[in-house]
């Protein structure tokens, strides 16, 4: 769509999809909030207590729903529009990827002094990952890629690696994202 959103249609039978605000109150048509899924297919969550468990909510009346982490709104025709994730998750080859998870694995590699991983959009609006690395002595790009492949699925391995002498910091000591070199990638719809 011209505003950068994607129409995702309407809920299927037995499922109700609502747009909720941060206080879990339903929003009217056209207002942006989190896409939440209610209905027969929503369970109580995962066994154990993984971090994703927080996405499964049980209300005081016993209703269960799933917080998707996706932001969107209901269009005038009743269809829903997807905008983007509320967190740092991105979609790569149709699968969700958390750049921070890739970054954590990258920083476990002994030849990486410090690394960060960020997602960017190509010309077709598809995400790709870039790793910014401050290497240790003896660094080998081949070795770090093989290490990442041994710990992650292939689509999670960054497409681009940028060697840095140091990572740019803000005056508060955090990574200055605006000062990182931007990597451009051509894109095409297939």
N, C-alpha and C positions, 0 to 999 in steps of 0.2 A: 504494500500500500504506500501511498505517497508520503505518509508521516513516519515511515520506517517500521511500522508494525506488521505483524503477520496474522491473518485471520486463521483461527484454529477451529472455527465452527461452533457447534452446540454440543452439550453433553448427550451421551447415549442413554438409552432406557435403563433405569435402575441406578443412575448416577446423577448427582446434582453438583454443579460447579458454581461456586460463588466467588465474588471478588470481595475480599475482606481488608479492612484497614489494620493498622498495627495493634489495635485493641480488640481485634477479631470481630468487629462489627461489619455487617454487610453494607457495601457502598452502592449508591444508585448508578444507573447506566451512565457511562461516559467518564466516571471517576476512576483513577488509577489506584490499584491495590494488588494484593497478593492473590493469585489464583489458588483456590482451595477446593478440594474434592471431597464430597460427601456421598454416602450411599452404601449399598449392600457389599460392594467389593472392597471397601476400606477396612483394614484390620486394625488391631491395636498396636502394631509396630513390630519391631525385631525382637528376637530372643536375645537375652543379655541386655546390655545397656550401651550400644554404640552411639556415637554423637548424633547420628541421623534419627535416633529415637525421638528427639525433640520435635521432629516434623509431624509426628502423630499426636493428635490432640483429642482428649475426651472432655466434653463439656459436662457441667453439673447435671444435666438431664440425661446423661449417658450417650449422647450423640458422639460418634467418632468422625473425625475428618483428617485429611492429609494436607499439610501446608507444602505446596509444590516448590516454593522458592522462586517461582516465576511471577513477574509483574505483568499485569494486563488490565483490560477494561472491557465492559460489555458495550458493543456498538448499538446504534439505534435499531438495527434489524434483529437484535437478540443474539447475534453471533459474538464470540469472544475474540479479542485481539491480544496477541502476545507481544510484549515490548522487549523485555530482557530479564536477566536474572537479578535477584535482589542481592545476591552475594557475588563472589568472584567466579563462580562456575561458568563454564562456556561449553558450547556444543562443538565437537570436532568429529567429523564423519558420523554424525547422528548420535554420538555418545557424549555423556556429560564428563567434563574434565575439570578438576580443581587445580589451577596453576600452583597453588601453595603446596599441594601434595607432591607435585613434580619437583618443586623447589626443595622440599625437605629431602627427597631422595638424592637430588643433585648435590646438596651440601654434605651428604654422607660420604661422597667420593673423596678419598684422601688427597688427590691432586687439585682439588678445588678449595681455594682459601675462603671464598665467599661467592655465592651465586644467587641470582633471583630469576624467576620465570614469570613472564607476563604474556597476556593474550592480546592480539591485535586483530583487526579485520582486514581482509584483502579487498580488492576492488569489487568483488562479487558479494561482499557482505558476510563472508565465511571466516570463522576464527582460525588462527594459527598461533603456535607458541614460539616465543623467543626466549632463549636463556642468555643472561648476561653473567659472565664469569670473570672473577679475578683468580687467575691460575696460580698454583704452586709450581715450584721448580719441577721439571720433568713431566709437565702436563701434556697429555695426548688427547686430542679431540676424538680420535678413534676409540681410545680406551674409555673415555667418559660416555660416549654413545653406547658402547657395548655394555657398560655397567647399567645404564638407564634401561636398556632393552632387557637386561636380566631381572630387573626389579619391577618394570612397568610394562603395560601392553604397548604395542607399537604406536598406536595413535596418540599416546601420551608423551612420546619422546619429542622434544622441541624440533621444529623444522630448521630453525636458525640458531646459531651460537655466536655471541659477540664477545670478544675478549676485551677486558677493561683493565686498566692499571689499578683503578679503584672505583668503587661505586659512588656516584654523587649523593651527597647528604644535604638535608635541609639544616637550618640553624638549630633545630631540635634533635639532630642526630638520626633522623629517619631517612629512608631512601627517597631521593627527590625524583619521582617518576617523570616529571616534565623534563628533567635534564638527561634522561636516558636517550641514546640514539634511537630514532624511529626506524624500524625495518619495514620496507614496502614490499608487497607481493602482488603480482598480477593475479587476477582471478577470473574464472569463467564458470558459467552455469553449465552443468553437464546433464 
